[in-house]
């Protein structure tokens, strides 16, 4: 805002002296106000589109295995709370979810609209996919039909099945942390490697490089910068903790600092 006013004022001063300086300042102020309003409207559109698309696609994914379970409904309601949705936003989200469950819902078209309206950002797309996973894994598993549809959504966003497998591994690794006594160390490690996108044969340097890349890409401070609602920060922080936990497990197993 200040920069726009200053530039217009200086141009006015150069062209018309003191009078031009005054007129340029006014024009700069008005122009800055218009630009700021346009930016806010664009941000609001991105955020609204993100929420509508999230829950419409979520409805389709939860129905992919033939039935929307009580656990999935409960988790979807919990997601409303975690995103701090207002009553009106909750109503809109439920409507979008029900729309996604409908037999005639065009999943591919919905994904294309989201990709066209949202700024191109791997972080934005992966947060979108992560919320889908949280919902469909509510009943303790990701059904093959749900996985297949999630891969279809990912590809519509320019991502691959690898990204979906990595997100699924990260979610499993987090679940192992809460139930470590019932999961073998080998399985925990396998999911930790997959969560970081590396193999057990990867070198220490490659593991550290993959970890640092993921932490930078998923830093919570990037949330607002990418147009995501501020309420998504909690989800981003949770993902960062899970990445750290996977890395710490590998560090301990490989005994490197």
C-alpha positions in Angstrom: 0.0 0.0 0.0 2.7 2.5 1.1 4.8 1.6 -1.9 2.0 2.3 -4.4 1.2 5.7 -2.8 4.9 6.7 -2.8 5.4 5.7 -6.4 2.3 7.6 -7.6 3.2 10.7 -5.5 6.8 10.8 -6.9 5.5 10.4 -10.4 3.0 13.3 -9.8 5.8 15.4 -8.3 8.0 14.8 -11.3 5.2 15.7 -13.8 3.3 18.5 -12.0 5.3 19.6 -9.0 3.6 20.1 -5.6 0.1 19.8 -7.1 1.0 16.6 -8.9 2.5 15.3 -5.7 -0.9 15.8 -3.9 -2.9 14.3 -6.8 -0.5 11.4 -7.1 -0.8 10.6 -3.4 -4.6 10.5 -3.7 -4.5 8.4 -6.8 -1.9 6.1 -5.2 -4.1 5.7 -2.1 -7.2 4.8 -4.1 -5.2 2.4 -6.3 -3.7 0.8 -3.3 -7.1 0.4 -1.7 -8.5 -1.3 -4.9 -5.5 -3.6 -5.1 -5.7 -4.6 -1.5 -9.5 -5.3 -1.8 -8.9 -7.4 -4.9 -6.2 -9.4 -3.1 -8.5 -10.0 -0.1 -11.3 -11.1 -2.4 -9.0 -13.5 -4.2 -7.8 -14.9 -0.9 -11.4 -15.3 0.3 -12.3 -17.1 -3.0 -9.3 -19.5 -2.6 -10.2 -20.3 1.0 -13.9 -20.8 0.2 -13.0 -22.9 -2.8 -10.6 -24.9 -0.7 -13.2 -25.8 1.9 -16.0 -26.5 -0.6 -13.8 -28.8 -2.7 -12.3 -30.5 0.4 -15.7 -31.6 1.7 -17.3 -32.4 -1.6 -14.3 -34.7 -2.6 -14.4 -36.1 1.0 -18.0 -37.1 0.6 -17.1 -39.0 -2.6 -14.1 -40.7 -1.1 -16.0 -41.8 2.0 -18.6 -43.3 -0.2 -16.0 -45.0 -2.5 -16.2 -48.3 -0.6 -20.0 -48.4 -0.8 -20.9 -47.0 2.6 -20.1 -43.9 4.7 -19.4 -45.2 8.2 -20.4 -43.7 11.5 -16.7 -43.3 12.3 -16.1 -41.3 9.1 -19.0 -39.0 9.9 -17.7 -38.4 13.3 -14.2 -37.6 12.0 -15.6 -35.2 9.4 -17.4 -33.4 12.2 -14.2 -33.3 14.1 -12.5 -31.8 11.1 -15.1 -29.0 11.2 -14.0 -28.2 14.7 -10.3 -28.5 14.0 -10.7 -26.0 11.1 -12.6 -23.6 13.4 -15.5 -23.4 10.9 -18.2 -20.9 11.7 -21.8 -22.2 11.8 -22.4 -21.0 8.2 -19.2 -22.6 7.1 -20.2 -25.9 8.7 -23.5 -25.8 7.0 -21.9 -25.2 3.7 -19.3 -28.0 4.4 -22.1 -30.5 5.2 -23.9 -29.5 2.0 -20.7 -30.0 0.0 -20.1 -33.4 1.7 -23.6 -34.6 0.8 -23.1 -33.4 -2.7 -20.0 -35.5 -3.0 -21.8 -38.6 -1.8 -24.4 -38.2 -4.6 -24.3 -40.9 -7.3 -24.1 -38.2 -10.1 -21.2 -36.3 -8.4 -18.5 -35.5 -11.0 -15.3 -36.0 -9.1 -12.9 -35.2 -11.9 -14.7 -32.0 -12.7 -14.6 -30.9 -9.1 -10.9 -31.6 -8.9 -10.3 -29.7 -12.1 -12.2 -26.7 -10.8 -10.2 -26.7 -7.6 -6.9 -27.0 -9.4 -7.9 -24.1 -11.7 -9.0 -21.8 -8.9 -6.3 -22.5 -6.4 -2.7 -21.3 -6.7 -0.4 -24.1 -7.8 1.2 -25.4 -4.7 2.4 -28.9 -3.6 1.7 -27.8 0.0 -1.8 -26.8 -0.8 -2.5 -30.0 -2.7 -0.9 -32.3 -0.1 -2.9 -30.6 2.8 -6.0 -31.2 0.7 -5.1 -34.9 0.3 -4.2 -35.2 3.9 -7.6 -34.1 5.1 -9.2 -36.7 2.7 -7.0 -39.4 4.3 -7.9 -38.4 7.8 -11.5 -38.9 7.0 -11.3 -42.2 5.1 -9.0 -43.7 7.6 -11.4 -43.0 10.4 -12.6 -46.6 10.4 -9.0 -47.9 10.9 -8.2 -48.7 7.3 -8.0 -47.2 3.8 -10.1 -49.4 1.6 -8.6 -50.3 -1.8 -11.4 -48.4 -3.6 -10.7 -45.4 -1.4 -7.0 -45.6 -2.2 -7.7 -45.9 -5.9 -10.0 -42.8 -5.9 -7.5 -40.8 -3.8 -4.8 -41.6 -6.4 -7.3 -40.4 -9.1 -7.7 -37.1 -7.2 -4.0 -36.7 -6.7 -3.3 -37.2 -10.4 -6.0 -34.6 -11.2 -3.8 -32.2 -9.1 -0.6 -33.2 -11.0 0.6 -35.5 -8.2 1.3 -39.2 -8.4 0.5 -42.4 -6.5 3.9 -42.0 -4.8 2.6 -38.9 -3.0 -0.5 -40.8 -1.8 1.6 -43.7 -0.6 3.8 -41.3 1.3 0.9 -39.6 2.9 -0.6 -42.9 3.9 2.7 -44.0 5.4 2.9 -40.8 7.4 -0.5 -41.3 8.8 0.2 -45.0 9.7 3.5 -43.9 11.3 1.6 -41.5 13.5 -0.9 -44.2 14.4 2.0 -46.5 15.3 3.2 -43.9 17.8 -0.1 -44.2 19.7 -0.1 -48.0 19.5 3.6 -48.9 19.5 3.1 -52.0 21.6 0.9 -53.6 18.9 3.1 -52.8 15.9 6.4 -54.4 15.2 9.5 -52.3 15.1 10.1 -53.4 11.5 6.7 -52.2 10.4 7.2 -48.9 12.2 10.5 -48.4 10.5 9.2 -49.4 7.1 6.4 -46.7 7.4 8.9 -44.1 8.7 11.1 -44.6 5.6 8.1 -44.5 3.3 6.8 -41.3 5.1 10.1 -39.5 4.2 10.0 -40.9 0.7 13.2 -42.9 1.0 14.1 -46.6 1.1 15.8 -48.5 4.0 18.9 -48.7 1.7 19.1 -44.8 1.5 22.3 -43.3 2.8 22.4 -41.1 5.9 23.0 -38.0 3.7 20.0 -38.9 1.5 17.7 -39.4 4.5 18.8 -36.1 6.0 18.3 -34.3 2.7 14.8 -35.8 2.3 13.9 -34.9 5.8 15.0 -31.2 5.5 13.2 -30.9 2.2 9.9 -32.1 3.7 10.3 -29.9 6.8 10.9 -26.8 4.6 8.0 -27.6 2.2 5.6 -28.3 5.1 6.5 -25.5 7.5 3.3 -24.1 9.1 4.4 -20.6 8.2 3.8 -21.4 4.6 0.1 -22.0 5.2 -1.2 -18.4 5.1 1.3 -17.6 2.3 -0.3 -20.2 0.1 -3.8 -18.9 0.6 -4.9 -21.6 3.0 -7.2 -20.7 5.9 -5.3 -19.8 9.1 -7.1 -22.6 10.8 -5.1 -25.1 8.6 -2.0 -24.2 10.7 -2.9 -26.8 13.3 -3.0 -29.5 10.5 0.3 -28.3 9.2 1.9 -28.4 12.6 0.6 -31.9 13.1 2.1 -33.0 9.8 5.4 -31.4 10.8 5.4 -33.3 14.1 4.8 -36.5 12.2 7.7 -35.9 9.9 9.9 -35.2 12.8 8.7 -38.4 14.6 9.4 -40.5 11.5 12.9 -39.0 11.2 13.7 -39.5 14.9 12.7 -43.2 14.6 15.1 -43.7 11.7 17.9 -41.8 13.4 17.6 -44.0 16.4 17.5 -47.2 14.4 20.5 -46.1 12.2 22.3 -44.5 15.1 23.3 -41.3 13.4 23.1 -37.7 14.8 
